[in-house]
């Protein structure tokens, strides 16, 4: 699986959009980008995933660059409850294993 | 909301005790996992199961053992707890769907061995 690079921490004002970047310059054509988040002392929570098209769901939007070497997770209106560690993971498609590798992630602090 | 439950939420025990961390899910998922996480650190996969009577060791070596006698139940056992086992243990499950690595996690068990 390709390696990802994320900033260790970010701040965001409550009510503003939070844009979390992720670099995955060695991603291959059959690897998906997944985002999870982990609120303090809880288990991680799935947010969104995508291959090459932009994706949106009720939680967030995922923007993947045309060359697929980077992506951005967007929380359109961040709230205090969005304070968490956000993990960007790339994973090859094909046989499903569920064995995700969670790196250090980005700690997002939403401030009032 | 995911229906995956871990008990106990917190556990403080003495060295040498045998303990079992419970994990149950009511979603009928065939795949289940145990991750270990120290404060501020990465999650490490220590055990996984793709179905009843199927268990495998994960990427991080662990002295714990697991069993999968029923689909919904995936307990983790430490025969003799040591202070080095102090950590948070997270259980997760998923269904066998191609191309979707969507895991559902429990709230975790915070284990402290004195």
Boltz contact constraints between the chains, C-beta under 6 A:
constraints:
  - contact:
      token1: [A, 34]
      token2: [B, 101]
      max_distance: 6.0
  - contact:
      token1: [A, 42]
      token2: [B, 107]
      max_distance: 6.0
  - contact:
      token1: [A, 43]
      token2: [B, 90]
      max_distance: 6.0
  - contact:
      token1: [A, 43]
      token2: [B, 105]
      max_distance: 6.0
  - contact:
      token1: [A, 43]
      token2: [B, 106]
      max_distance: 6.0
  - contact:
      token1: [A, 43]
      token2: [B, 107]
      max_distance: 6.0
  - contact:
      token1: [A, 43]
      token2: [B, 108]
      max_distance: 6.0
  - contact:
      token1: [A, 44]
      token2: [B, 105]
      max_distance: 6.0
  - contact:
      token1: [A, 46]
      token2: [B, 102]
      max_distance: 6.0
  - contact:
      token1: [A, 91]
      token2: [B, 101]
      max_distance: 6.0
  - contact:
      token1: [A, 93]
      token2: [B, 99]
      max_distance: 6.0
  - contact:
      token1: [A, 96]
      token2: [B, 96]
      max_distance: 6.0
  - contact:
      token1: [A, 96]
      token2: [B, 98]
      max_distance: 6.0
  - contact:
      token1: [A, 98]
      token2: [B, 31]
      max_distance: 6.0
  - contact:
      token1: [A, 98]
      token2: [B, 94]
      max_distance: 6.0
  - contact:
      token1: [A, 98]
      token2: [B, 103]
      max_distance: 6.0
  - contact:
      token1: [A, 99]
      token2: [B, 45]
      max_distance: 6.0
  - contact:
      token1: [A, 100]
      token2: [B, 101]
      max_distance: 6.0
  - contact:
      token1: [A, 102]
      token2: [B, 42]
      max_distance: 6.0
  - contact:
      token1: [A, 102]
      token2: [B, 43]
      max_distance: 6.0
  - contact:
      token1: [A, 103]
      token2: [B, 42]
      max_distance: 6.0
